[in-house]
Amino acid sequence: MKANWRHLISLAAAFLLVACDNPQTSVQQDAMVLEGKTMGTYWRVSLAGVDNSRREALQNAIQQQLNNDDHELSTWKNDSVLSRFNQYRGSDPQPVSDNMADIVTLALRIGHQTGGAMDITIGPLVNLWGFGPDKQPVSTPNIQQIDAARALTGLQHLQVINRAGESYLQKDLPGLYVDLSTVGEGFATDHLARLMEKEGINNYLVSVGGAVLTRGQNAQGKAWQVAIQKPTDRENAVQAIVDLQGHGISTSGSYRNYYELDGKRISHVIDPVTGQPIQHRLVSATVIATTALEADGWDTGLMVLGEEKAKALALRDKLAVYLIYKQGDGFASWMSPQFKAFIQSDTGSDKP
């Protein structure tokens, strides 16, 4: 896998959601803006009413916290907590932090609610198709390779154990490989929000990759707003604008994170059932939830399900969801009734 290809992957989610005052501006004016890199993507923190003398200390505190999160959740670092669990070939419960136990518990719950569409155990398939630490394949994986990778997956093989105040992960399949990249950005975003509260900061917008969470107001005393981008490479093409009202938001999209192989576009979103990249019309799923972690878990599952099943699930579970899908030579959008409570402007959506 070439370095520049990895760089394109890391940029894919970072620009799906951008802070904005209106459709023409993508940066909150007069706010303290701190930025950096983590988890193969970018983080951004906008703060209102914070003295500039705190800039360096806050920058360092944020980066240190995110570095710690990355060391725990990364599959790209062989010495991370998650990588050590993946390398373990036994079945004894392995100690993990309460944070990781919470992430896996939520991921398992959403996995079951989506009928297995959101599956954090599909690491072998992610790697097989070239979106993990392994190199990009030089040819399309054959059915035997796909079946062999699928045999190493399954939510039923992973369990969270809480015993005497300690947290553990246990697997009954030696080759099980857990990949938390689908929820890592949401977790890190929530963690940044908790850091801001600890620092006594009540007006902020924090984001890691495609996950965003806000509290309070911006520097102009107005609600922080977030723009959902159109499925295009133009970074300022706004599809809709939302007021999060203190919630988290996350977007999963298939139109940027891909590569070309054997004349076909290979999406990074893998269907656990088929073991292959998705090929349906849905190109973007945005979810608003109480936490960025929750939103980050749902958006991937909805992307795997596709347009019609995602709509049905959003209505069934009363989720705040915004979908963009291919229609003819262009795109159409749909939002659930719960999402309408957050919408500020929209280029046009179908009725649910």
Secondary structure, 3 states (H helix, E strand, C coil): CCHHHHHHHHHHHHCCEEEECECCECCCCCCEEEEEEECCEEEEEEECCCCHHHHHHHHHHHHHHHHHHHHHHCCCCCCCHHHHHHHCCCCCCEEECHHHHHHHHHHHHHHHHCCCCCCCCCHHHHHHCCCCCCCCCCCCCCHHHHHHHHCCCCHHHEEEEEECCEEEEEECCCCCCCCCHHHHHHHHHHHHHHHHHHCCCCCEEEEECCEEEEECECCCCCECEEEEECCCCCCCCEEEEEECCCCEEEEEECCCCEEEECCEEEECCEECCCCEECCCCEEEEEEEECCHHHHHHHHHHHHHHCHHHHHHHHHHCCCEEEEEEEECCEEEEEECHHHHCCEEEECCCECC
